[in-house]
Amino acid sequence: MATTDLSHAARLVRPPVPPGPGGGGGEPRARYAERWTLGGPEPYVVPLPAGRVEAAHTQVLALSDGLVLLARPEDDGHRFVLLYPSGPGTAEVPLGGLSGPGLRLLPPVPGGRRAYALLPEAGATGVWLICGGGLRAPARVARIPGRCSGGAWLDREGRLLAVDRFDGATGLTRAVTVDVVAGGEAVPLLQIGDHSNDRVLLADPDSGLLLVRSDAPGADRLGWGVLGSRNPARFPDSLHPEGPAPRPLAIQPGQALMPEGCAVALHLSGPEGDRVGV
């Protein structure tokens, strides 16, 4: 996944199988993180092997300063480290850990120097600051009643986080917003119908464009709206083709206050295979 300024990206990879009979000789190929630098005249990649085989479910997040955050799964939770190239090898900065299952790193924060995660708790979900702000250990910045999923940033400062909260009392999932800097209670963001499930899939802070999924039209459909607008969300037929539902991948940045002019990249599936559409 790339940072919001598109300067860096990171992923977990395996080295290629050696050519020739036998390939790797039956030995497992070690997983490791790699960092992509995207902001220069030509993208280039830096492998970041850390002297160990990374678990398949290790979560990876690039930061805009070139560091790479790993959330390494353990028996009782996750441990966090920052990786960066150091001479011919890879250096690590330990950031502590969190106990409990179900932790998930949130998408990159605008500005790219902080990282957050969601962690289920008893009857609630914690929002944790994993790195940034001079911290060397995770700190909980908000607690949202209910089970939360998703995650999208609504502002350029990286304060307003939208998540989809499941309310056990009503059985509905709806997007709420929380200020991760000031803390406080979560505020409802979407309520398209009286008894609808309304989720935020993507948000663009420049234009205010929101990509949403809701069953308010009578079936689960992809639609769009504008943050802070009084106009209702729209669910055009072009976003509801036959077959698998489109999945939004990215919104064109830099379209200040022009949501209608934003291009949106979609993952499309059909008889001819998967493809990307706009």
DOKESE-786996 format. One record per residue: residue in three letters; x, y, z of N, C-alpha, C in turn. Coordinates in nm, 3 decimals. Example, Ala and Ser with C-alpha at 12.3 -4.5 7.8 and 13.67 -1.06 7.14 Angstrom:
2
> type n_c1 n_c2 n_c3 ca_c1 ca_c2 ca_c3 c_c1 c_c2 c_c3
> ALA 1.319 -0.569 0.780 1.230 -0.450 0.780 1.320 -0.330 0.780;
> SER 1.285 -0.225 0.708 1.367 -0.106 0.714 1.290 0.003 0.787;
// end
This chain:
278
> type n_c1 n_c2 n_c3 ca_c1 ca_c2 ca_c3 c_c1 c_c2 c_c3
> MET 0.084 -0.119 0.000 0.000 0.000 0.000 0.088 0.125 0.000;
> ALA 0.048 0.227 -0.076 0.128 0.348 -0.090 0.086 0.453 0.012;
> THR 0.179 0.542 0.045 0.147 0.656 0.130 0.055 0.750 0.054;
> THR -0.013 0.839 0.127 -0.109 0.928 0.062 -0.042 1.028 -0.031;
> ASP 0.086 1.061 -0.005 0.156 1.152 -0.096 0.225 1.078 -0.210;
> LEU 0.206 0.946 -0.216 0.260 0.862 -0.323 0.413 0.867 -0.330;
> SER 0.477 0.893 -0.215 0.623 0.896 -0.214 0.682 0.757 -0.195;
> HIS 0.613 0.671 -0.117 0.665 0.538 -0.088 0.550 0.437 -0.084;
> ALA 0.588 0.312 -0.101 0.495 0.200 -0.084 0.575 0.084 -0.026;
> ALA 0.504 -0.013 0.031 0.571 -0.129 0.089 0.482 -0.251 0.075;
> ARG 0.546 -0.367 0.074 0.472 -0.492 0.066 0.559 -0.605 0.120;
> LEU 0.495 -0.719 0.143 0.564 -0.841 0.186 0.580 -0.930 0.064;
> VAL 0.701 -0.980 0.041 0.728 -1.056 -0.081 0.809 -1.181 -0.048;
> ARG 0.817 -1.270 -0.147 0.909 -1.383 -0.146 1.008 -1.362 -0.260;
> PRO 1.132 -1.404 -0.244 1.226 -1.395 -0.356 1.183 -1.490 -0.467;
> PRO 1.221 -1.461 -0.592 1.183 -1.550 -0.703 1.249 -1.686 -0.690;
> VAL 1.183 -1.787 -0.746 1.240 -1.922 -0.748 1.358 -1.925 -0.844;
> PRO 1.472 -1.979 -0.802 1.588 -1.987 -0.893 1.553 -2.067 -1.017;
> PRO 1.604 -2.028 -1.133 1.575 -2.104 -1.255 1.644 -2.239 -1.255;
> GLY 1.594 -2.326 -1.340 1.657 -2.457 -1.355 1.581 -2.565 -1.283;
> PRO 1.618 -2.691 -1.307 1.551 -2.805 -1.244 1.560 -2.797 -1.092;
> GLY 1.449 -2.827 -1.029 1.448 -2.829 -0.884 1.417 -2.696 -0.821;
> GLY 1.428 -2.586 -0.897 1.396 -2.456 -0.842 1.474 -2.427 -0.716;
> GLY 1.401 -2.409 -0.608 1.463 -2.377 -0.480 1.504 -2.498 -0.402;
> GLY 1.501 -2.617 -0.463 1.546 -2.736 -0.394 1.457 -2.778 -0.281;
> GLY 1.331 -2.736 -0.282 1.238 -2.776 -0.178 1.245 -2.692 -0.053;
> GLU 1.342 -2.600 -0.043 1.354 -2.515 0.074 1.251 -2.402 0.067;
> PRO 1.186 -2.367 0.179 1.091 -2.256 0.177 1.163 -2.125 0.150;
> ARG 1.104 -2.042 0.068 1.162 -1.912 0.039 1.120 -1.812 0.147;
> ALA 1.215 -1.734 0.196 1.190 -1.645 0.309 1.108 -1.524 0.265;
> ARG 1.004 -1.493 0.342 0.929 -1.370 0.318 1.005 -1.254 0.383;
> TYR 0.997 -1.139 0.317 1.057 -1.018 0.374 0.983 -0.897 0.319;
> ALA 1.004 -0.783 0.383 0.942 -0.659 0.337 1.031 -0.594 0.232;
> GLU 0.968 -0.520 0.142 1.044 -0.437 0.051 0.977 -0.301 0.042;
> ARG 1.060 -0.200 0.024 1.012 -0.062 0.015 1.031 -0.010 -0.127;
> TRP 0.926 0.053 -0.177 0.933 0.117 -0.308 0.938 0.268 -0.289;
> THR 1.031 0.332 -0.358 1.036 0.478 -0.362 0.974 0.523 -0.493;
> LEU 0.868 0.603 -0.483 0.789 0.637 -0.601 0.803 0.782 -0.642;
> GLY 0.863 0.865 -0.557 0.860 1.009 -0.582 0.969 1.061 -0.674;
> GLY 1.067 0.980 -0.710 1.176 1.026 -0.796 1.145 1.013 -0.943;
> PRO 1.246 1.034 -1.027 1.224 1.023 -1.171 1.188 0.882 -1.216;
> GLU 1.230 0.782 -1.138 1.198 0.644 -1.173 1.181 0.563 -1.045;
> PRO 1.073 0.487 -1.030 1.053 0.408 -0.908 1.165 0.305 -0.891;
> TYR 1.203 0.280 -0.766 1.300 0.175 -0.739 1.265 0.108 -0.607;
> VAL 1.315 -0.014 -0.591 1.279 -0.095 -0.476 1.402 -0.125 -0.393;
> VAL 1.382 -0.130 -0.260 1.489 -0.165 -0.166 1.440 -0.283 -0.083;
> PRO 1.500 -0.401 -0.095 1.462 -0.513 -0.008 1.501 -0.483 0.136;
> LEU 1.417 -0.528 0.230 1.442 -0.507 0.372 1.435 -0.639 0.448;
> PRO 1.521 -0.734 0.414 1.523 -0.859 0.492 1.574 -0.830 0.633;
> ALA 1.506 -0.885 0.732 1.538 -0.853 0.871 1.598 -0.971 0.945;
> GLY 1.661 -1.063 0.872 1.725 -1.175 0.936 1.630 -1.279 0.991;
> ARG 1.509 -1.282 0.936 1.409 -1.379 0.980 1.309 -1.398 0.868;
> VAL 1.233 -1.506 0.876 1.123 -1.529 0.782 0.998 -1.463 0.840;
> GLU 0.946 -1.364 0.770 0.826 -1.297 0.818 0.705 -1.389 0.800;
> ALA 0.616 -1.388 0.897 0.494 -1.468 0.889 0.407 -1.420 0.774;
> ALA 0.328 -1.512 0.719 0.244 -1.478 0.604 0.145 -1.368 0.636;
> HIS 0.102 -1.358 0.762 0.001 -1.259 0.800 0.062 -1.133 0.859;
> THR 0.192 -1.114 0.842 0.254 -0.988 0.885 0.194 -0.872 0.805;
> GLN 0.155 -0.766 0.876 0.098 -0.648 0.810 0.209 -0.546 0.788;
> VAL 0.203 -0.479 0.671 0.310 -0.390 0.628 0.250 -0.254 0.593;
> LEU 0.318 -0.147 0.636 0.271 -0.012 0.607 0.391 0.078 0.583;
> ALA 0.391 0.150 0.471 0.498 0.245 0.440 0.467 0.380 0.504;
> LEU 0.571 0.449 0.550 0.560 0.585 0.600 0.629 0.680 0.502;
> SER 0.588 0.807 0.504 0.638 0.900 0.403 0.785 0.936 0.422;
> ASP 0.842 0.908 0.540 0.985 0.934 0.559 1.072 0.816 0.515;
> GLY 1.012 0.714 0.457 1.087 0.601 0.406 1.097 0.483 0.501;
> LEU 1.051 0.499 0.625 1.047 0.386 0.717 0.932 0.292 0.680;
> VAL 0.946 0.167 0.718 0.841 0.067 0.692 0.801 0.004 0.825;
> LEU 0.671 0.009 0.854 0.617 -0.048 0.978 0.571 -0.190 0.953;
> LEU 0.610 -0.282 1.041 0.561 -0.418 1.038 0.482 -0.446 1.165;
> ALA 0.368 -0.512 1.149 0.292 -0.567 1.262 0.307 -0.718 1.255;
> ARG 0.395 -0.773 1.338 0.426 -0.915 1.333 0.333 -0.993 1.426;
> PRO 0.260 -1.091 1.372 0.170 -1.169 1.458 0.248 -1.259 1.552;
> GLU 0.199 -1.270 1.675 0.253 -1.361 1.775 0.137 -1.437 1.837;
> ASP 0.169 -1.533 1.923 0.064 -1.616 1.981 -0.040 -1.534 2.056;
> ASP 0.003 -1.427 2.123 -0.088 -1.350 2.206 -0.121 -1.213 2.150;
> GLY -0.081 -1.183 2.026 -0.110 -1.052 1.971 -0.015 -1.015 1.859;
> HIS 0.038 -0.893 1.863 0.129 -0.843 1.759 0.242 -0.764 1.823;
> ARG 0.360 -0.771 1.758 0.474 -0.686 1.791 0.501 -0.595 1.672;
> PHE 0.544 -0.472 1.703 0.563 -0.371 1.598 0.710 -0.332 1.589;
> VAL 0.758 -0.317 1.465 0.894 -0.270 1.442 0.894 -0.177 1.321;
> LEU 0.988 -0.084 1.322 1.016 -0.001 1.205 1.143 -0.053 1.139;
> LEU 1.139 -0.069 1.008 1.254 -0.114 0.931 1.306 -0.001 0.843;
> TYR 1.439 0.001 0.825 1.500 0.094 0.730 1.634 0.037 0.686;
> PRO 1.679 0.070 0.564 1.807 0.018 0.518 1.922 0.082 0.595;
> SER 2.019 0.000 0.630 2.137 0.047 0.703 2.260 -0.023 0.647;
> GLY 2.335 0.048 0.563 2.449 -0.014 0.497 2.401 -0.129 0.410;
> PRO 2.466 -0.244 0.420 2.423 -0.358 0.339 2.306 -0.435 0.399;
> GLY 2.264 -0.399 0.519 2.159 -0.475 0.587 2.036 -0.392 0.617;
> THR 1.960 -0.440 0.715 1.835 -0.376 0.755 1.838 -0.352 0.905;
> ALA 1.804 -0.230 0.946 1.798 -0.197 1.088 1.653 -0.200 1.135;
> GLU 1.633 -0.230 1.263 1.501 -0.238 1.323 1.492 -0.144 1.443;
> VAL 1.375 -0.081 1.457 1.343 -0.004 1.577 1.221 -0.068 1.641;
> PRO 1.233 -0.131 1.758 1.117 -0.194 1.821 1.020 -0.090 1.876;
> LEU 0.890 -0.118 1.863 0.786 -0.025 1.908 0.690 -0.089 2.007;
> GLY 0.727 -0.201 2.066 0.638 -0.265 2.162 0.535 -0.351 2.093;
> GLY 0.431 -0.386 2.165 0.329 -0.476 2.111 0.195 -0.456 2.177;
> LEU 0.096 -0.528 2.126 -0.039 -0.528 2.180 -0.089 -0.672 2.186;
> SER -0.161 -0.703 2.291 -0.218 -0.837 2.308 -0.362 -0.839 2.259;
> GLY -0.403 -0.956 2.212 -0.540 -0.974 2.168 -0.548 -1.000 2.019;
> PRO -0.647 -1.080 1.977 -0.662 -1.113 1.835 -0.736 -1.004 1.759;
> GLY -0.720 -1.007 1.627 -0.801 -0.922 1.540 -0.744 -0.786 1.511;
> LEU -0.619 -0.758 1.549 -0.562 -0.626 1.522 -0.546 -0.605 1.372;
> ARG -0.571 -0.482 1.329 -0.557 -0.448 1.187 -0.503 -0.307 1.173;
> LEU -0.394 -0.294 1.098 -0.342 -0.161 1.070 -0.440 -0.084 0.982;
> LEU -0.456 0.045 1.012 -0.544 0.130 0.933 -0.470 0.182 0.810;
> PRO -0.544 0.229 0.708 -0.478 0.283 0.588 -0.384 0.398 0.623;
> PRO -0.291 0.429 0.534 -0.195 0.536 0.561 -0.263 0.668 0.597;
> VAL -0.206 0.736 0.696 -0.258 0.865 0.741 -0.209 0.975 0.648;
> PRO -0.292 1.074 0.613 -0.240 1.189 0.539 -0.120 1.250 0.612;
> GLY -0.015 1.277 0.539 0.109 1.323 0.600 0.207 1.210 0.619;
> GLY 0.157 1.091 0.649 0.237 0.970 0.644 0.338 0.950 0.754;
> ARG 0.331 1.024 0.865 0.430 1.006 0.972 0.372 0.941 1.097;
> ARG 0.246 0.905 1.092 0.184 0.832 1.202 0.118 0.707 1.146;
> ALA 0.095 0.611 1.234 0.026 0.489 1.195 -0.066 0.448 1.309;
> TYR -0.186 0.401 1.272 -0.287 0.362 1.369 -0.336 0.221 1.340;
> ALA -0.400 0.161 1.440 -0.456 0.027 1.424 -0.587 0.018 1.501;
> LEU -0.673 -0.074 1.456 -0.795 -0.110 1.530 -0.770 -0.241 1.602;
> LEU -0.817 -0.248 1.728 -0.802 -0.370 1.806 -0.932 -0.397 1.881;
> PRO -0.999 -0.510 1.853 -1.123 -0.542 1.924 -1.099 -0.556 2.075;
> GLU -1.196 -0.505 2.152 -1.195 -0.518 2.297 -1.330 -0.575 2.339;
> ALA -1.351 -0.592 2.467 -1.479 -0.642 2.517 -1.588 -0.539 2.491;
> GLY -1.676 -0.567 2.394 -1.787 -0.478 2.364 -1.748 -0.350 2.295;
> ALA -1.625 -0.338 2.248 -1.580 -0.212 2.189 -1.462 -0.240 2.096;
> THR -1.413 -0.133 2.033 -1.294 -0.138 1.950 -1.202 -0.024 1.989;
> GLY -1.077 -0.055 2.015 -0.979 0.048 2.047 -0.910 0.098 1.922;
> VAL -0.888 0.231 1.917 -0.806 0.292 1.813 -0.672 0.324 1.876;
> TRP -0.566 0.265 1.823 -0.433 0.275 1.882 -0.338 0.348 1.790;
> LEU -0.262 0.442 1.848 -0.151 0.504 1.778 -0.030 0.412 1.793;
> ILE 0.019 0.361 1.681 0.128 0.264 1.684 0.264 0.333 1.677;
> CYS 0.275 0.433 1.592 0.400 0.508 1.585 0.371 0.650 1.541;
> GLY 0.462 0.742 1.577 0.445 0.883 1.549 0.428 0.962 1.677;
> GLY 0.456 1.091 1.670 0.440 1.174 1.788 0.543 1.148 1.895;
> GLY 0.655 1.086 1.859 0.760 1.061 1.956 0.737 0.940 2.044;
> LEU 0.630 0.864 2.017 0.601 0.747 2.100 0.694 0.631 2.065;
> ARG 0.727 0.551 2.165 0.803 0.429 2.142 0.724 0.306 2.186;
> ALA 0.596 0.325 2.214 0.508 0.214 2.249 0.367 0.253 2.209;
> PRO 0.281 0.158 2.172 0.145 0.191 2.131 0.067 0.261 2.242;
> ALA -0.022 0.353 2.201 -0.107 0.426 2.295 -0.249 0.430 2.240;
> ARG -0.346 0.394 2.324 -0.485 0.400 2.280 -0.533 0.545 2.280;
> VAL -0.590 0.588 2.168 -0.635 0.726 2.154 -0.787 0.738 2.152;
> ALA -0.858 0.629 2.133 -1.004 0.633 2.132 -1.058 0.493 2.158;
> ARG -1.178 0.489 2.213 -1.249 0.363 2.236 -1.390 0.380 2.183;
> ILE -1.427 0.297 2.085 -1.556 0.308 2.018 -1.642 0.189 2.057;
> PRO -1.756 0.211 2.121 -1.844 0.098 2.154 -1.886 0.023 2.027;
> GLY -1.887 -0.110 2.033 -1.924 -0.192 1.919 -1.802 -0.244 1.845;
> ARG -1.827 -0.331 1.749 -1.720 -0.391 1.668 -1.702 -0.308 1.542;
> CYS -1.581 -0.259 1.517 -1.554 -0.168 1.405 -1.469 -0.236 1.299;
> SER -1.490 -0.195 1.176 -1.413 -0.243 1.062 -1.391 -0.126 0.967;
> GLY -1.326 -0.154 0.854 -1.301 -0.048 0.757 -1.201 0.053 0.808;
> GLY -1.212 0.175 0.759 -1.123 0.282 0.800 -1.090 0.374 0.684;
> ALA -1.122 0.504 0.697 -1.091 0.602 0.594 -1.068 0.736 0.663;
> TRP -0.970 0.811 0.613 -0.937 0.942 0.670 -1.012 1.050 0.595;
> LEU -1.074 1.142 0.671 -1.163 1.241 0.612 -1.100 1.378 0.595;
> ASP -0.982 1.401 0.655 -0.920 1.533 0.648 -0.771 1.520 0.621;
> ARG -0.710 1.630 0.574 -0.569 1.630 0.539 -0.479 1.625 0.662;
> GLU -0.531 1.660 0.779 -0.451 1.658 0.901 -0.442 1.519 0.963;
> GLY -0.522 1.426 0.915 -0.520 1.292 0.971 -0.577 1.286 1.112;
> ARG -0.683 1.362 1.137 -0.749 1.361 1.268 -0.880 1.285 1.265;
> LEU -0.958 1.306 1.160 -1.093 1.251 1.154 -1.091 1.115 1.084;
> LEU -1.121 1.012 1.160 -1.121 0.875 1.110 -1.263 0.824 1.102;
> ALA -1.301 0.772 0.986 -1.431 0.708 0.968 -1.413 0.557 0.973;
> VAL -1.495 0.490 1.053 -1.495 0.344 1.060 -1.640 0.296 1.054;
> ASP -1.658 0.171 1.019 -1.791 0.111 1.012 -1.816 0.034 1.142;
> ARG -1.917 0.078 1.217 -1.943 0.020 1.349 -2.068 -0.068 1.346;
> PHE -2.052 -0.192 1.394 -2.166 -0.283 1.408 -2.228 -0.262 1.545;
> ASP -2.358 -0.231 1.546 -2.432 -0.210 1.670 -2.510 -0.337 1.702;
> GLY -2.470 -0.407 1.806 -2.536 -0.532 1.841 -2.681 -0.514 1.880;
> ALA -2.718 -0.397 1.930 -2.857 -0.373 1.972 -2.951 -0.364 1.854;
> THR -2.906 -0.302 1.744 -2.991 -0.285 1.627 -2.960 -0.385 1.516;
> GLY -2.841 -0.446 1.521 -2.798 -0.536 1.414 -2.753 -0.463 1.289;
> LEU -2.732 -0.331 1.298 -2.694 -0.251 1.182 -2.547 -0.212 1.188;
> THR -2.487 -0.198 1.069 -2.351 -0.147 1.056 -2.357 -0.011 0.988;
> ARG -2.304 0.090 1.057 -2.306 0.226 1.002 -2.173 0.296 1.030;
> ALA -2.138 0.387 0.940 -2.013 0.460 0.954 -2.025 0.566 1.063;
> VAL -1.920 0.575 1.144 -1.909 0.679 1.246 -1.772 0.744 1.231;
> THR -1.757 0.861 1.294 -1.632 0.936 1.288 -1.580 0.959 1.428;
> VAL -1.448 0.950 1.444 -1.384 0.980 1.571 -1.261 1.066 1.545;
> ASP -1.235 1.161 1.636 -1.117 1.246 1.630 -1.005 1.176 1.706;
> VAL -0.903 1.130 1.634 -0.798 1.050 1.698 -0.699 1.136 1.776;
> VAL -0.706 1.268 1.760 -0.618 1.358 1.835 -0.686 1.405 1.963;
> ALA -0.811 1.451 1.952 -0.883 1.500 2.069 -0.951 1.389 2.146;
> GLY -0.970 1.273 2.083 -1.042 1.164 2.148 -1.191 1.194 2.151;
> GLY -1.259 1.151 2.255 -1.402 1.175 2.265 -1.483 1.064 2.203;
> GLU -1.615 1.087 2.200 -1.707 0.985 2.151 -1.714 0.985 1.999;
> ALA -1.751 0.870 1.945 -1.773 0.859 1.802 -1.902 0.930 1.763;
> VAL -1.901 0.993 1.646 -2.014 1.070 1.596 -2.068 1.000 1.471;
> PRO -2.202 0.982 1.459 -2.256 0.919 1.339 -2.218 0.997 1.213;
> LEU -2.183 0.923 1.109 -2.147 0.984 0.981 -2.249 0.954 0.873;
> LEU -2.296 0.830 0.865 -2.392 0.791 0.762 -2.518 0.732 0.824;
> GLN -2.632 0.776 0.776 -2.761 0.712 0.804 -2.849 0.739 0.684;
> ILE -2.830 0.656 0.581 -2.897 0.680 0.454 -3.043 0.640 0.461;
> GLY -3.075 0.530 0.526 -3.213 0.487 0.546 -3.239 0.460 0.692;
> ASP -3.366 0.444 0.727 -3.400 0.421 0.867 -3.342 0.291 0.920;
> HIS -3.335 0.189 0.834 -3.288 0.058 0.878 -3.183 0.003 0.782;
> SER -3.095 0.090 0.734 -2.996 0.049 0.635 -2.859 0.029 0.698;
> ASN -2.780 -0.055 0.631 -2.639 -0.072 0.664 -2.559 0.018 0.571;
> ASP -2.483 0.111 0.627 -2.417 0.215 0.548 -2.268 0.220 0.584;
> ARG -2.184 0.187 0.486 -2.040 0.180 0.509 -1.966 0.279 0.421;
> VAL -1.855 0.332 0.472 -1.764 0.414 0.393 -1.652 0.325 0.341;
> LEU -1.629 0.327 0.210 -1.524 0.247 0.149 -1.398 0.328 0.124;
> LEU -1.414 0.449 0.070 -1.302 0.538 0.043 -1.346 0.681 0.067;
> ALA -1.251 0.767 0.100 -1.278 0.909 0.118 -1.162 0.989 0.061;
> ASP -1.193 1.104 0.003 -1.089 1.192 -0.049 -1.098 1.327 0.022;
> PRO -0.998 1.363 0.104 -1.006 1.488 0.179 -1.009 1.613 0.091;
> ASP -0.949 1.610 -0.028 -0.945 1.729 -0.113 -1.084 1.766 -0.162;
> SER -1.153 1.673 -0.221 -1.283 1.700 -0.282 -1.400 1.676 -0.188;
> GLY -1.379 1.597 -0.083 -1.489 1.558 0.003 -1.568 1.439 -0.049;
> LEU -1.520 1.377 -0.158 -1.592 1.263 -0.216 -1.586 1.142 -0.124;
> LEU -1.701 1.079 -0.103 -1.711 0.955 -0.026 -1.762 0.845 -0.117;
> LEU -1.696 0.731 -0.118 -1.747 0.611 -0.183 -1.809 0.525 -0.074;
> VAL -1.937 0.490 -0.090 -2.010 0.421 0.016 -2.073 0.294 -0.040;
> ARG -2.106 0.204 0.052 -2.184 0.086 0.018 -2.301 0.079 0.114;
> SER -2.423 0.065 0.058 -2.542 0.067 0.141 -2.650 -0.022 0.080;
> ASP -2.735 -0.077 0.168 -2.852 -0.151 0.121 -2.978 -0.066 0.128;
> ALA -2.963 0.066 0.146 -3.079 0.155 0.148 -3.159 0.151 0.018;
> PRO -3.095 0.134 -0.102 -3.174 0.127 -0.226 -3.255 -0.001 -0.242;
> GLY -3.247 -0.094 -0.146 -3.318 -0.220 -0.155 -3.227 -0.339 -0.173;
> ALA -3.105 -0.314 -0.213 -3.001 -0.416 -0.226 -2.868 -0.350 -0.198;
> ASP -2.769 -0.430 -0.165 -2.637 -0.375 -0.134 -2.576 -0.316 -0.261;
> ARG -2.551 -0.184 -0.261 -2.503 -0.116 -0.382 -2.391 -0.020 -0.348;
> LEU -2.307 0.004 -0.449 -2.201 0.102 -0.440 -2.256 0.238 -0.482;
> GLY -2.222 0.341 -0.406 -2.268 0.475 -0.437 -2.166 0.579 -0.395;
> TRP -2.207 0.706 -0.410 -2.116 0.812 -0.371 -2.193 0.929 -0.313;
> GLY -2.124 1.005 -0.231 -2.180 1.125 -0.171 -2.067 1.223 -0.145;
> VAL -2.103 1.336 -0.084 -2.005 1.441 -0.055 -2.009 1.471 0.093;
> LEU -1.893 1.470 0.156 -1.883 1.496 0.299 -1.936 1.634 0.332;
> GLY -2.031 1.640 0.426 -2.087 1.766 0.470 -2.200 1.819 0.383;
> SER -2.232 1.751 0.272 -2.338 1.798 0.183 -2.475 1.754 0.234;
> ARG -2.575 1.835 0.206 -2.713 1.799 0.238 -2.778 1.713 0.130;
> ASN -2.712 1.700 0.016 -2.766 1.618 -0.091 -2.754 1.470 -0.056;
> PRO -2.852 1.389 -0.095 -2.847 1.246 -0.062 -2.739 1.174 -0.141;
> ALA -2.697 1.060 -0.089 -2.602 0.976 -0.161 -2.666 0.925 -0.290;
> ARG -2.585 0.905 -0.392 -2.633 0.861 -0.523 -2.583 0.719 -0.549;
> PHE -2.669 0.642 -0.615 -2.637 0.502 -0.645 -2.665 0.476 -0.793;
> PRO -2.580 0.528 -0.882 -2.606 0.515 -1.026 -2.597 0.370 -1.073;
> ASP -2.674 0.340 -1.177 -2.674 0.205 -1.233 -2.536 0.166 -1.287;
> SER -2.457 0.265 -1.327 -2.324 0.234 -1.380 -2.234 0.170 -1.276;
> LEU -2.265 0.190 -1.147 -2.188 0.129 -1.039 -2.254 0.001 -0.989;
> HIS -2.355 -0.047 -1.062 -2.425 -0.169 -1.019 -2.440 -0.263 -1.139;
> PRO -2.328 -0.310 -1.196 -2.337 -0.400 -1.311 -2.380 -0.539 -1.267;
> GLU -2.415 -0.622 -1.365 -2.443 -0.762 -1.335 -2.314 -0.832 -1.293;
> GLY -2.328 -0.928 -1.206 -2.211 -1.001 -1.159 -2.155 -0.942 -1.032;
> PRO -2.029 -0.973 -1.001 -1.967 -0.924 -0.878 -1.967 -0.772 -0.871;
> ALA -1.987 -0.720 -0.752 -1.991 -0.576 -0.734 -1.852 -0.514 -0.753;
> PRO -1.843 -0.397 -0.814 -1.714 -0.329 -0.826 -1.658 -0.296 -0.687;
> ARG -1.527 -0.292 -0.679 -1.460 -0.256 -0.554 -1.372 -0.135 -0.579;
> PRO -1.400 -0.021 -0.514 -1.319 0.099 -0.537 -1.178 0.081 -0.483;
> LEU -1.080 0.125 -0.562 -0.939 0.112 -0.525 -0.877 0.244 -0.483;
> ALA -0.906 0.351 -0.557 -0.843 0.480 -0.530 -0.926 0.591 -0.591;
> ILE -0.916 0.709 -0.529 -0.982 0.830 -0.579 -0.875 0.926 -0.628;
> GLN -0.900 0.991 -0.742 -0.807 1.090 -0.795 -0.787 1.202 -0.695;
> PRO -0.664 1.228 -0.651 -0.642 1.334 -0.553 -0.632 1.471 -0.619;
> GLY -0.630 1.574 -0.536 -0.603 1.709 -0.582 -0.719 1.781 -0.646;
> GLN -0.839 1.723 -0.644 -0.956 1.787 -0.705 -1.031 1.865 -0.596;
> ALA -0.975 1.978 -0.553 -1.031 2.053 -0.441 -1.173 2.097 -0.470;
> LEU -1.264 2.055 -0.381 -1.405 2.096 -0.386 -1.471 2.060 -0.519;
> MET -1.423 1.958 -0.587 -1.480 1.917 -0.716 -1.506 1.767 -0.716;
> PRO -1.597 1.720 -0.631 -1.620 1.575 -0.625 -1.673 1.516 -0.754;
> GLU -1.755 1.594 -0.829 -1.810 1.540 -0.953 -1.702 1.518 -1.059;
> GLY -1.587 1.584 -1.044 -1.481 1.571 -1.143 -1.375 1.470 -1.107;
> CYS -1.392 1.399 -0.996 -1.291 1.302 -0.952 -1.304 1.171 -1.029;
> ALA -1.192 1.121 -1.074 -1.190 0.986 -1.130 -1.171 0.886 -1.017;
> VAL -1.233 0.769 -1.031 -1.224 0.664 -0.930 -1.182 0.535 -0.999;
> ALA -1.075 0.474 -0.950 -1.030 0.345 -1.002 -1.107 0.234 -0.934;
> LEU -1.160 0.140 -1.014 -1.243 0.031 -0.963 -1.184 -0.104 -1.002;
> HIS -1.192 -0.199 -0.911 -1.159 -0.338 -0.942 -1.286 -0.405 -0.993;
> LEU -1.280 -0.457 -1.116 -1.395 -0.517 -1.181 -1.367 -0.664 -1.208;
> SER -1.467 -0.748 -1.184 -1.455 -0.891 -1.211 -1.564 -0.933 -1.308;
> GLY -1.530 -1.024 -1.399 -1.627 -1.071 -1.497 -1.580 -1.199 -1.562;
> PRO -1.654 -1.246 -1.664 -1.617 -1.371 -1.732 -1.478 -1.367 -1.794;
> GLU -1.431 -1.248 -1.829 -1.299 -1.236 -1.892 -1.188 -1.217 -1.789;
> GLY -1.222 -1.225 -1.662 -1.120 -1.209 -1.559 -1.129 -1.075 -1.489;
> ASP -1.030 -1.048 -1.407 -1.027 -0.923 -1.332 -0.959 -0.814 -1.414;
> ARG -1.004 -0.690 -1.391 -0.943 -0.576 -1.458 -0.968 -0.451 -1.375;
> VAL -0.902 -0.344 -1.412 -0.919 -0.215 -1.346 -0.992 -0.122 -1.441;
> GLY -1.097 -0.058 -1.392 -1.172 0.039 -1.470 -1.174 0.173 -1.399;
> VAL -1.212 0.278 -1.474 -1.219 0.413 -1.419 -1.357 0.471 -1.448;
// end
